[in-house]
Amino acid sequence: MLVQVVPGTDEPVTTEAGARAFVEEYGLPVIIKAAMGGGGKGMRLVRDMEELGASFASASTEAEAAFGDGSVFLERCIESPRHIGDMSRTRP
């Protein structure tokens, strides 16, 4: 069975340049996620490179306000993902 890994940053990203480097290597869409929190705070979906700067700044500012740390992680966004349990139904 082939296991595909979703590309994401290994370390928190603290600059827009770091976010751009990730997108240039792995492409769009990406999700920007607060490194120090959860619950959707500091999370942004980016589908267009022109949105990246504003989305990064917004996510970082919200993360800083909510968690005291504006660093974020980025990962490729998988649109319309299938749950692993759904895969068993595709076999004859």
SVG drawing of the C-alpha trace seen along z (x, -y; Angstrom):
<svg xmlns="http://www.w3.org/2000/svg" viewBox="-18 -42 30 49">
<polyline fill="none" stroke="black" stroke-width="0.4" points="0.0,0.0 1.4,-3.4 1.3,-6.0 1.4,-9.6 2.6,-12.2 1.2,-15.7 4.1,-18.2 4.4,-20.6 7.0,-22.7 9.1,-20.8 9.8,-24.0 7.6,-27.0 7.8,-29.8 8.2,-33.4 8.6,-35.3 6.6,-35.8 9.8,-34.9 9.8,-31.5 6.2,-31.0 6.9,-32.0 9.8,-29.5 7.5,-26.7 4.8,-27.6 7.4,-27.9 8.6,-24.4 5.3,-22.6 2.7,-24.7 -0.8,-25.8 -3.3,-25.5 -1.7,-25.7 -3.0,-26.1 -1.3,-28.4 -1.8,-27.3 -0.7,-28.8 2.2,-26.9 1.3,-27.3 -2.5,-26.9 -5.6,-25.4 -9.3,-25.8 -9.0,-27.5 -7.3,-30.6 -4.4,-31.7 -5.5,-29.5 -5.8,-30.6 -6.4,-28.8 -4.4,-30.3 -5.3,-29.3 -3.6,-32.2 0.0,-33.5 -1.3,-37.0 -3.1,-36.2 -0.1,-34.8 1.4,-38.0 -1.9,-39.2 -2.9,-35.8 0.5,-35.1 0.3,-38.5 -3.2,-38.0 -2.6,-34.4 0.6,-35.5 -1.1,-38.5 -4.1,-36.4 -1.8,-33.7 0.3,-36.3 -2.8,-37.8 -4.4,-34.4 -1.3,-32.4 1.5,-34.9 3.5,-33.5 3.0,-34.5 4.9,-31.6 3.0,-29.3 3.3,-26.1 2.3,-25.6 1.1,-22.5 -0.4,-21.6 -4.1,-21.6 -5.8,-18.5 -9.2,-19.5 -11.9,-16.9 -9.9,-14.3 -11.2,-10.8 -11.2,-9.2 -9.1,-6.1 -12.3,-4.1 -13.7,-5.2 -10.8,-3.5 -12.0,0.0 -15.2,-0.7 -13.3,-1.3 -12.0,2.3 -14.0,4.9"/>
</svg>
